[in-house]
Amino acid sequence: MYLDFINITTVSAAVLFIGTAGIIALPKPLDKVIMFALLQAGFVGMIVAAKYLDVAMAAAIFDSISTIILLIAIIKINEVRQKKKTSQEEENLA
């Protein structure tokens, strides 16, 4: 009876919502990247469940590219924050 509820659509939707809640709730940027990967996995699973396999293939390729771009952006933001922090500390010392 309960096993009828477990199929690719419901599992993908659950993974998608867990990723969404994690992105909203977690404060650290790298934790958000992990949750973003979960969101992407759920999204691709939902596309596959709808039998749009060509769209799922494109989404899988673009999802990995967007994750790499997001990681690069996080690294750059951390560098800017560190430079700003060191410049403020130097101003306070002077």
C-alpha positions as CSV (number, residue, x, y, z in Angstrom):
1,M,0.0,0.0,0.0
2,Y,2.7,2.5,1.0
3,L,5.1,1.3,-1.7
4,D,2.7,2.5,-4.4
5,F,3.5,6.0,-3.3
6,I,7.3,5.6,-3.8
7,N,8.0,6.2,-7.5
8,I,10.5,8.4,-9.4
9,T,8.1,11.4,-9.3
10,T,7.6,11.5,-5.6
11,V,11.2,10.8,-4.8
12,S,12.4,13.5,-7.2
13,A,9.9,15.9,-5.8
14,A,11.1,15.1,-2.2
15,V,14.7,15.6,-3.2
16,L,13.8,18.9,-5.0
17,F,12.0,20.2,-1.9
18,I,14.8,19.2,0.4
19,G,17.3,21.0,-1.8
20,T,15.1,24.1,-1.9
21,A,14.6,24.1,1.9
22,G,18.3,23.7,2.4
23,I,19.2,26.6,0.2
24,I,16.8,28.8,2.1
25,A,17.7,27.6,5.6
26,L,21.5,27.1,5.5
27,P,23.7,30.2,5.9
28,K,27.1,29.0,4.6
29,P,27.6,29.3,0.8
30,L,29.3,25.9,0.4
31,D,26.4,24.3,2.2
32,K,24.1,26.1,-0.3
33,V,26.1,24.6,-3.2
34,I,25.5,21.1,-1.8
35,M,21.8,21.8,-1.5
36,F,21.8,23.3,-5.0
37,A,23.1,20.0,-6.3
38,L,20.2,18.2,-4.5
39,L,17.8,20.6,-6.1
40,Q,19.3,20.0,-9.5
41,A,19.0,16.2,-9.0
42,G,15.4,16.5,-8.1
43,F,14.7,18.7,-11.1
44,V,16.4,16.3,-13.5
45,G,14.5,13.4,-11.9
46,M,11.2,15.3,-12.4
47,I,12.1,15.9,-16.1
48,V,12.9,12.2,-16.6
49,A,9.6,11.2,-14.9
50,A,7.8,13.3,-17.5
51,K,9.8,11.4,-20.2
52,Y,11.5,14.4,-21.7
53,L,14.8,12.7,-21.9
54,D,16.4,15.2,-24.4
55,V,15.5,18.0,-22.1
56,A,16.9,16.0,-19.1
57,M,20.2,15.5,-20.9
58,A,20.5,19.2,-21.6
59,A,19.5,20.1,-18.1
60,A,22.1,17.7,-16.7
61,I,24.9,19.3,-18.8
62,F,23.9,22.8,-17.9
63,D,23.4,22.0,-14.2
64,S,27.0,20.9,-13.9
65,I,28.2,24.0,-15.7
66,S,26.1,26.3,-13.5
67,T,27.4,24.6,-10.3
68,I,31.0,25.3,-11.5
69,I,30.1,29.0,-12.2
70,L,28.4,29.2,-8.7
71,L,31.6,27.9,-7.1
72,I,33.8,30.3,-8.9
73,A,31.5,33.2,-7.8
74,I,31.7,32.0,-4.2
75,I,35.4,31.9,-4.3
76,K,35.6,35.5,-5.8
77,I,33.2,36.8,-3.2
78,N,35.3,35.3,-0.4
79,E,38.4,36.9,-1.9
80,V,36.7,40.4,-2.1
81,R,35.5,40.0,1.5
82,Q,39.0,39.1,2.7
83,K,40.5,42.1,0.9
84,K,37.9,44.4,2.3
85,K,38.5,43.0,5.8
86,T,42.2,43.4,5.6
87,S,41.9,47.0,4.3
88,Q,39.6,47.9,7.1
89,E,42.0,46.4,9.7
90,E,44.9,48.4,8.1
91,E,42.8,51.6,8.3
92,N,42.0,51.0,11.9
93,L,45.6,50.5,12.8
94,A,46.7,53.7,11.1
